[in-house]
Amino acid sequence: MKSQVENLVRERLALTSARRKQSVQAIARGRAEQAEPDHRRAQRYAFQYLTEQTAITGPDADFLPVAFLQQGMRQSRAVALVREDGVPKGTAFLIGAGLLLTCCHVLPDRQRAASYSVEFGYWLNERGEAPATACYRLDADSFWLASPTEALDCTLVALGERLTGEADLTQLGAIVLSDRADKHRLGMAVNIIQHPGGMAQQVALRDNFLLARGAAGSAAANVLHYTADTDEGSSGAPVFNDSWQLVALHHGAAQDESGALVNEGIRASALVDWLKGEAIGLAPSARQRLIAALRGENNLMLTAQAAPDVNYANRNGYQPDFINSDEITLARIIAPRTAEVAPLRSGATGTAAILDYQNFSLAICATRRIAFLTATNIDGARYIDIKRDSGQPALLPEADSWYEDSRIDSRYYLVQSFYREFSRWFDRGHLTRRSDPCWGTPQEAVRANKDTFHFTNCSPQHFRFNQSLQYWQGVERYILEYGVLQSKKRITVLTGPVLNEQWRQYGGVKVPLMYWKVVLRLGPEGKPQATALLVSQANLLDEPRRIIAQGQQENVPQVDEFRVTVSGLQSLTGLDFSAFAAWDGWQPAPALRADPLPAALIMSWRDLL
């Protein structure tokens, strides 16, 4: 990797050779300000210095106020040493909202992030002691973006669990990313806070000059070239001007045509432009977090959400008579496959091993390590909007966290280790949707929201699955709002994977290819109704996550969503839907698709009613 970075730097140094020579000559004459050929940029930079009154520079004077040292010390709190399995790898720094920036060649792989840690406050005082460090894991599952070494060579990842120390995000602070045009001019001094060679934090202040920036449209357009003392382990360090504003992400160094060692950093403005472009394609919670970071927000709305209440005895679970007096029991539905239900730690087996949560219940298939189905009651009249990431009504967002259920041995269901290992393909997908059981009192709604983040309610869904579905995600809300319901806007949703012989192997796990859903309710005349849906992720599974170059068009596979009969779904799943099969008045036309069962492609929301 070092040789790759050196070769990239060397190639781009060749493109800035003439400009670097001119900058060196201006600095040697004591006229560093003349190194900048862009007079408007030079004026903006000079005006910033006049307004901030941070320095007095010239051929005979180079003064900095004492506050310069205080400001640098404040910025140093956000800088960390990066280690993989305890071995130093480079430097990184917080940019806000609990997001950490480093080089992609320092942290290249999302799957390896779990073996990384970062240590803040690792600097030595006058006694040679590191007084108060704080060590954190990384949480690539909450947030991950990367641009490869040959592009912007950057990785942005969420800070995870604190392992040692006491410093939290507020105390660590953040180094703000900005694309302002007045942060640098050629010939200015640069300052770098870094961990060269894995050493305690060092700062390069002396005889460091910005010599060149790549010309627009060239292969060097996104980089700055500068002199400074750096070493292996400096990659990922922040490069500042004398106002301690970030101007670049230190990327590497190489010898130029004269044999002198010249450093290269990725311009902060290029990073901001790239991140803004990437934000559009992120999930809403991740997008909001990135936007907060780009705004320099660093409040603790991103602290870990509280774990679910482990007093599971207070859960009401799925209510079989929720729709009307005709009980639709979960025990009857899973009866044909009772022998496959995973046992509980209490010794309960079969239908007695159904797990109750707030407003929903589920049963786990022991051999497949995924729920057969979840059954959820939804009372639209008592629905409470629970923010996805804070887990609280009307609060600001924070990162998703998933939890194991102490009532059942984790060997019977998929946990984080699987989703981490196969994160190139799968997201942690809710079976019972996060918002569906969030009704009742505020306390009950909060409890229901947290309960949906149990791994028992999780299934491996291709990362494009949720991006590509329209009707599947919205059928509950559509029926609640537009289905002309007769009974208090109540519905029951049954959903699960198709656990049959159609699967794809990932490690020791047989990942299902299809998912199904049934929505039960009373129609406008009080007549029970059922709508069954089927969707497949089979066409998506050949596509791993990959980095898409900016501006490149993606060929996103189409995911078709089908309406099927309840009786047909019963045959496909091996479950017993006879208690409500007669509620389904829809019948497919003889010519409709019949693989794996007769189905009609859903073309509009009205097709769901």
C-alpha positions in Angstrom: 0.0 0.0 0.0 2.9 2.4 0.8 4.3 1.9 -2.7 0.9 2.6 -4.2 0.5 5.8 -2.3 4.1 6.9 -3.2 3.5 6.2 -6.9 0.3 8.2 -6.9 2.0 11.1 -5.1 5.0 11.0 -7.5 2.7 11.1 -10.5 0.9 14.1 -9.2 4.1 15.9 -8.1 5.1 15.8 -11.8 2.0 17.9 -12.6 2.8 20.6 -10.0 6.6 20.8 -10.6 6.7 24.3 -12.1 4.3 25.8 -9.5 6.3 24.3 -6.6 9.5 25.8 -7.9 8.0 29.2 -8.1 6.6 28.9 -4.6 10.0 27.8 -3.2 11.7 30.9 -4.9 9.1 33.3 -3.5 9.6 31.8 0.0 13.4 32.0 -0.3 13.1 35.7 -1.2 11.1 36.3 2.0 8.0 37.0 -0.1 5.9 33.9 0.6 2.7 35.9 -0.1 3.8 36.2 -3.8 3.7 32.4 -4.2 -0.1 32.6 -4.8 -0.9 33.2 -8.5 -4.6 33.6 -7.8 -4.8 37.2 -6.6 -8.5 37.0 -5.5 -7.7 33.9 -3.4 -4.7 35.7 -1.9 -6.9 38.7 -1.1 -9.6 36.6 0.6 -6.9 34.8 2.7 -5.3 38.1 3.7 -8.6 39.6 4.6 -9.4 36.6 6.9 -6.1 37.2 8.7 -6.9 40.9 9.1 -10.3 40.1 10.6 -9.0 37.4 12.9 -5.7 39.2 13.7 -4.1 35.8 14.3 -0.6 36.6 12.9 2.0 39.2 12.0 4.2 37.9 9.2 6.7 39.5 6.8 10.3 39.3 5.8 11.5 40.4 9.3 8.7 39.2 11.5 6.8 35.9 12.1 4.8 36.3 15.2 1.8 34.3 16.4 -0.3 35.0 19.4 -0.3 32.7 22.5 -3.9 31.8 21.6 -2.4 30.0 18.6 -1.1 27.3 20.9 -4.4 27.1 22.8 -6.3 26.7 19.6 -4.0 24.0 18.4 -4.3 22.2 21.7 -8.1 22.3 21.4 -8.0 20.8 17.9 -5.6 18.1 19.0 -8.3 16.6 21.3 -10.2 15.4 18.2 -7.1 13.7 16.7 -6.6 10.0 17.4 -4.1 7.2 16.8 -5.6 4.4 14.7 -4.7 0.8 15.5 -5.7 -2.6 14.0 -5.5 -5.4 16.4 -3.3 -3.2 18.6 -0.8 -2.4 15.7 -0.6 1.4 14.8 -1.9 2.1 11.4 -2.2 5.9 11.1 -4.0 9.0 12.3 -7.6 10.0 12.2 -9.8 12.9 13.5 -13.4 13.6 14.3 -15.4 15.9 12.0 -18.6 16.1 14.0 -21.7 14.0 14.8 -19.4 11.2 16.0 -17.9 10.6 12.5 -14.2 9.9 12.2 -12.1 10.7 9.1 -8.9 8.9 8.0 -7.3 7.6 4.8 -8.8 4.7 2.9 -5.4 3.0 2.8 -5.4 3.2 6.7 -8.9 1.8 7.0 -9.7 0.2 3.7 -12.3 -2.5 4.5 -15.6 -2.2 6.3 -15.5 -5.8 7.4 -12.1 -5.2 9.1 -13.3 -2.2 11.0 -14.4 -4.3 14.0 -10.7 -5.1 14.6 -9.8 -1.4 14.7 -9.6 1.0 17.7 -8.8 4.7 18.0 -7.1 6.4 20.9 -7.6 10.0 21.7 -5.5 12.1 24.0 -2.3 10.1 23.4 0.2 12.8 23.9 3.0 13.1 26.5 3.2 15.9 29.1 6.5 17.4 30.5 7.0 14.3 32.6 6.7 12.0 29.6 3.3 10.7 30.7 0.1 10.3 28.7 -2.3 11.7 31.3 -5.8 10.9 30.1 -6.4 8.9 27.0 -9.8 7.5 25.7 -10.0 4.5 23.5 -13.0 3.7 21.2 -14.1 1.0 18.9 -15.4 1.8 15.4 -19.0 1.2 14.3 -19.0 0.6 10.6 -22.5 -0.7 10.8 -23.9 2.7 11.9 -22.0 4.7 9.3 -19.4 3.9 6.6 -18.3 5.8 3.5 -15.0 5.3 1.6 -13.3 6.7 -1.5 -10.5 4.4 -2.8 -6.8 5.2 -2.5 -6.5 6.2 -6.1 -9.4 8.7 -5.8 -9.8 10.7 -2.6 -8.2 8.1 -0.3 -10.6 8.7 2.6 -12.8 6.7 4.9 -15.5 8.2 7.1 -16.8 5.9 9.8 -18.8 6.2 13.0 -17.2 6.1 16.4 -18.4 3.1 18.4 -18.3 1.9 21.9 -15.9 3.6 24.4 -13.5 1.0 25.7 -11.4 3.0 28.1 -11.2 6.6 29.5 -13.8 9.1 30.2 -13.8 11.6 27.2 -17.0 11.8 25.3 -17.8 13.5 22.0 -18.4 16.8 23.7 -15.0 16.8 25.3 -13.2 15.5 22.2 -14.7 18.2 20.0 -14.5 18.2 16.2 -12.4 19.5 13.3 -14.8 21.1 10.9 -14.8 20.4 7.2 -15.3 23.4 5.1 -15.1 24.3 1.4 -14.5 28.0 1.9 -12.1 29.5 -0.6 -10.2 31.7 1.9 -8.6 29.0 4.0 -5.3 28.7 2.1 -2.9 30.4 -0.3 0.3 29.1 -1.7 3.4 30.1 0.4 1.5 29.9 3.7 2.6 27.8 6.6 0.8 24.5 7.3 0.6 22.7 10.7 0.0 19.0 11.1 -1.2 17.1 14.2 -0.2 13.5 13.7 1.0 10.2 15.2 4.1 9.4 13.1 5.3 5.9 13.4 2.5 5.2 16.0 4.2 7.6 18.5 2.5 9.8 20.9 0.9 12.9 19.2 3.3 15.2 17.5 2.8 18.5 15.8 4.7 19.8 12.8 5.0 23.6 12.9 8.4 24.7 11.6 9.4 25.4 8.0 6.3 23.9 6.6 5.0 25.6 3.5 2.1 25.1 1.0 3.8 24.9 -2.4 1.2 23.9 -4.9 -2.4 22.8 -5.6 -3.3 20.8 -8.6 -4.8 22.6 -11.6 -8.5 22.2 -12.1 -9.3 19.3 -14.4 -5.9 17.6 -13.9 -5.2 14.4 -12.1 -3.9 16.5 -9.2 -7.0 18.8 -9.0 -8.0 17.4 -5.5 -4.6 17.6 -3.8 -2.3 20.1 -2.1 1.5 19.7 -2.0 3.5 21.0 1.0 6.7 20.6 2.9 6.5 19.2 6.5 8.0 16.5 8.7 5.8 13.4 8.4 6.3 9.6 8.6 4.4 6.4 8.3 1.5 6.7 10.7 0.9 10.3 9.6 -1.6 9.3 7.0 -5.0 10.5 7.9 -3.7 13.5 9.9 -5.4 16.9 9.7 -3.4 19.6 7.9 -4.2 23.2 9.1 -3.5 26.8 8.3 -2.4 29.2 11.1 -6.0 29.7 12.1 -6.2 26.0 12.7 -8.7 25.6 9.9 -8.6 22.3 8.1 -7.2 22.6 4.6 -6.3 18.9 3.8 -6.3 15.3 4.8 -2.7 14.1 4.9 -2.4 11.3 2.4 1.3 10.5 1.8 4.7 11.7 0.6 7.2 11.0 -2.1 10.5 12.4 -3.5 10.1 14.9 -6.3 12.2 15.4 -9.4 15.0 16.9 -7.3 15.0 14.2 -4.6 13.3 16.4 -2.0 10.5 14.8 0.0 7.2 16.5 -0.7 3.9 15.8 1.1 0.5 15.4 -0.4 -2.9 16.0 1.2 -6.5 15.7 -0.1 -8.1 19.1 -0.2 -10.8 19.7 2.3 -13.0 21.3 -0.4 -12.8 18.1 -2.5 -13.8 16.0 0.5 -16.8 18.2 1.2 -17.9 18.1 -2.5 -17.7 14.3 -2.5 -19.5 13.9 0.8 -22.4 16.2 -0.3 -22.7 14.0 -3.4 -22.7 10.8 -1.5 -25.2 12.1 1.1 -28.1 11.8 -1.4 -27.8 8.1 -1.7 -27.6 7.4 2.0 -30.3 6.1 4.2 -32.2 8.9 6.0 -30.6 8.4 9.4 -27.1 8.2 7.9 -27.8 11.2 5.6 -29.0 13.3 8.6 -25.9 12.4 10.5 -23.5 13.3 7.7 -25.3 16.6 7.2 -24.9 17.3 10.9 -21.2 16.6 10.6 -20.8 18.9 7.6 -22.5 21.6 9.6 -20.0 21.1 12.4 -22.6 19.9 14.9 -21.3 17.7 17.6 -24.0 17.5 20.2 -24.7 14.1 21.8 -27.9 13.4 19.9 -25.8 10.5 18.6 -25.1 8.8 22.0 -26.1 5.1 22.1 -29.8 4.5 22.5 -30.8 2.7 25.7 -31.2 -1.0 25.4 -34.6 -2.6 25.5 -36.2 -3.3 28.8 -35.1 -6.9 29.7 -38.2 -7.4 31.9 -39.9 -9.2 29.1 -42.8 -10.2 31.3 -44.3 -6.8 30.7 -44.8 -7.4 27.0 -48.3 -7.9 25.7 -47.3 -9.6 22.5 -49.4 -10.2 19.5 -53.2 -10.4 20.3 -55.0 -13.0 18.2 -58.4 -11.3 18.5 -57.2 -7.8 17.7 -59.2 -7.5 14.4 -62.5 -9.2 15.5 -63.7 -12.1 17.5 -62.2 -14.6 15.1 -58.9 -15.5 16.8 -55.9 -15.8 14.5 -53.4 -17.6 16.7 -49.7 -17.7 16.0 -49.7 -21.2 17.4 -52.0 -22.4 14.7 -50.1 -20.6 12.0 -46.7 -22.3 12.9 -48.3 -25.7 13.8 -47.1 -27.5 10.7 -43.5 -26.6 11.5 -43.7 -26.6 15.3 -40.8 -29.1 15.6 -38.5 -26.6 13.9 -39.1 -23.8 16.4 -36.0 -22.9 18.4 -36.3 -23.6 22.2 -35.9 -21.0 24.9 -33.5 -21.0 27.7 -36.4 -21.7 30.0 -36.9 -25.1 28.4 -40.0 -24.0 26.5 -40.3 -25.7 23.0 -42.7 -25.6 20.1 -45.6 -23.1 20.3 -44.6 -22.4 23.9 -41.3 -20.9 22.6 -43.0 -18.0 20.9 -41.3 -14.7 21.9 -43.6 -11.8 22.9 -42.6 -8.2 22.4 -44.6 -5.0 22.7 -47.5 -5.3 20.2 -45.9 -8.1 18.3 -44.6 -11.7 18.6 -42.4 -14.1 16.6 -41.1 -17.6 16.4 -37.6 -18.6 15.4 -36.6 -21.4 13.0 -33.8 -23.1 14.8 -32.1 -24.6 11.7 -32.3 -21.4 9.5 -31.6 -19.0 12.5 -34.3 -16.6 11.3 -37.9 -16.0 12.4 -40.6 -18.1 10.6 -42.7 -15.0 10.9 -43.6 -12.0 13.0 -47.2 -11.1 13.9 -47.8 -7.4 14.6 -51.0 -5.6 15.8 -51.2 -2.0 14.6 -53.7 0.5 16.0 -53.6 3.5 13.7 -55.8 5.6 15.9 -53.2 5.3 18.8 -50.1 5.5 16.7 -47.2 7.6 18.1 -44.3 8.8 15.8 -41.1 7.4 17.3 -37.9 8.8 15.8 -35.9 6.0 14.2 -32.6 6.6 15.9 -33.3 8.2 19.3 -36.0 5.7 20.1 -38.0 8.6 21.7 -41.0 10.6 20.6 -40.0 13.9 18.8 -36.3 13.8 19.8 -33.2 14.2 17.6 -31.7 11.2 15.8 -28.9 8.9 17.0 -27.4 5.7 15.6 -29.2 2.4 15.3 -28.2 -0.3 17.8 -29.4 -3.9 17.7 -29.6 -6.3 20.7 -29.7 -9.9 21.6 -32.7 -11.4 23.5 -31.6 -13.1 26.7 -34.5 -15.5 26.6 -33.1 -17.5 23.7 -29.6 -18.7 23.0 -28.0 -16.6 20.3 -26.9 -19.7 18.4 -30.5 -19.9 17.2 -30.6 -16.6 15.4 -28.2 -14.4 13.4 -26.3 -11.8 15.3 -23.9 -9.0 14.5 -21.0 -11.3 13.6 -22.9 -12.5 10.5 -24.0 -9.1 9.4 -20.5 -7.8 9.8 -18.9 -10.7 7.9 -21.3 -10.3 5.0 -21.9 -6.6 5.1 -20.9 -6.3 1.5 -24.2 -7.9 0.7 -26.7 -7.5 3.5 -28.3 -4.9 5.7 -29.9 -5.8 9.0 -33.5 -5.9 7.8 -36.5 -5.5 10.1 -39.3 -8.1 9.8 -41.7 -6.2 12.0 -41.1 -2.7 10.7 -39.8 -0.3 13.3 -42.8 2.0 13.2 -45.6 -0.6 13.0 -45.9 -1.5 16.7 -45.3 2.0 18.0 -48.8 2.8 19.4 -50.4 3.0 22.8 -49.0 5.1 25.6 -45.7 7.0 25.0 -44.0 4.5 27.3 -45.5 1.5 25.3 -44.6 3.1 22.0 -41.0 3.6 23.1 -40.8 0.0 24.3 -42.2 -1.3 21.0 -39.7 0.7 19.0 -36.8 -0.7 21.0 -38.1 -4.2 20.8 -38.0 -4.1 16.9 -34.2 -3.7 17.2 -33.8 -7.3 18.6 -31.7 -9.5 16.4 -34.6 -12.0 16.6 -36.6 -9.5 14.5 -33.8 -9.1 12.0 -33.2 -10.9 8.7 -30.5 -10.6 6.0 -31.9 -8.3 3.3 -29.7 -7.3 0.4 -28.6 -3.7 0.8 -30.7 -2.7 -2.3 -33.8 -4.5 -1.1 -35.3 -1.7 0.9 -34.1 0.9 -1.6 -35.8 -0.9 -4.4 -39.2 -1.6 -2.8 -42.2 0.8 -2.9 -45.4 -1.0 -2.1 -43.9 -3.5 0.3 -42.7 -0.8 2.7 -45.9 1.3 2.5 -48.7 -1.2 2.4 -49.5 -0.9 6.1 -49.7 2.8 6.1 -51.6 2.9 2.8 -54.3 0.6 4.1 -54.6 2.5 7.4 -55.0 5.8 5.6 -56.8 4.9 2.4 -58.3 1.5 2.9 -61.6 2.7 4.3 -61.3 0.5 7.3 -64.4 -0.3 9.4 -62.8 -1.2 12.7 -61.0 1.6 14.5 -58.2 1.7 11.9 -56.8 -1.6 13.2 -54.8 -4.0 11.1 -52.6 -7.1 11.8 -49.5 -7.7 9.7 -47.9 -11.1 9.3 -44.5 -11.2 7.6 -41.5 -13.4 7.2 -39.0 -15.1 4.9 -39.9 -18.0 2.7 -37.9 -20.8 4.5 -38.0 -23.4 1.8 -35.4 -25.1 -0.4 -34.7 -21.9 -2.4 -31.8 -20.2 -0.7 -28.2 -18.9 -1.2 -25.4 -20.0 1.1 -23.3 -17.3 2.9 -21.0 -18.9 5.4 -23.0 -21.5 7.2 -26.3 -19.6 6.7 -29.0 -20.4 4.1 -30.2 -16.9 3.2 -33.8 -16.9 2.0 -34.5 -15.6 -1.5 -38.1 -14.4 -0.9 -40.1 -12.6 1.7 -43.9 -12.5 2.2 -46.4 -10.3 4.0 -50.1 -10.6 4.8 -52.2 -7.7 6.0 -55.4 -8.5 7.8 -58.2 -6.0 8.5 -62.0 -5.4 8.5 -63.2 -3.7 5.3 -65.8 -0.9 5.0 -68.7 -3.2 5.6 -67.2 -5.0 8.5 -66.1 -7.9 6.4 -62.6 -9.4 7.1 -60.1 -8.9 4.4 -56.6 -10.2 3.7 -53.9 -9.0 1.2 -50.9 -11.2 0.5 -47.6 -9.9 -1.0 -44.5 -11.7 -2.2 -41.1 -10.2 -3.2 -37.8 -11.8 -4.1 -34.2 -10.6 -3.6 -32.7 -13.3 -5.8 -31.8 -10.9 -8.6 -29.9 -8.7 -6.2 -27.6 -11.2 -4.5 -24.9 -11.2 -7.2 -24.2 -7.5 -6.5 -21.8 -6.7 -3.6 -21.5 -3.1 -2.3 -18.9 -1.2 -4.2 -17.6 2.3 -4.5 -19.3 4.2 -7.3 -17.2 6.9 -8.9 -18.8 10.3 -8.6 -21.1 11.0 -11.5 -21.2 7.3 -12.6 -24.6 6.0 -13.3 -25.6 2.9 -11.5 -27.5 0.0 -13.0 -29.9 -0.8 -10.2 -31.7 -4.2 -10.6 -35.5 -3.9 -10.6 -37.3 -5.6 -7.7 -40.8 -6.7 -8.7 -43.5 -6.9 -6.0 -46.3 -9.3 -6.5 -49.8 -9.9 -5.0 -50.5 -13.5 -4.4 -53.3 -15.5 -2.9 -53.2 -16.5 0.8 -53.7 -20.1 -0.1 -50.8 -20.0 -2.5 -48.6 -18.4 0.1 -49.5 -21.2 2.5 -48.3 -23.8 0.1 -45.0 -21.9 -0.5 -44.2 -21.3 3.2 -45.4 -24.5 4.8 -47.3 -22.5 7.4 -51.0 -22.8 8.2 -53.0 -19.8 7.0 -56.4 -21.6 6.9 -57.8 -19.4 9.7 -57.9 -16.4 7.3 -57.6 -17.9 3.8 -61.3 -17.2 3.2 -60.7 -13.5 4.0 -58.8 -13.2 0.7 -61.3 -12.4 -2.1 -58.6 -11.8 -4.7 -58.0 -14.3 -7.4 -55.4 -14.1 -10.1 -56.2 -14.3 -13.8 -55.4 -17.7 -15.4 -52.7 -16.1 -17.5 -50.8 -14.5 -14.6 -47.3 -15.4 -13.7 -47.1 -18.8 -12.0 -43.5 -19.1 -10.7 -43.4 -20.0 -7.9 -47.1 -19.5 -7.7 -49.8 -17.4 -9.5 -49.0 -13.8 -8.9 -49.9 -10.3 -10.2 -47.3 -7.6 -10.5 -48.3 -4.6 -8.3 -48.5 -1.5 -10.5 -50.3 0.9 -8.3 -51.4 1.4 -4.7 -55.0 0.5 -5.6 -53.7 -3.0 -6.5 -53.3 -3.6 -2.8 -57.0 -3.3 -1.9 
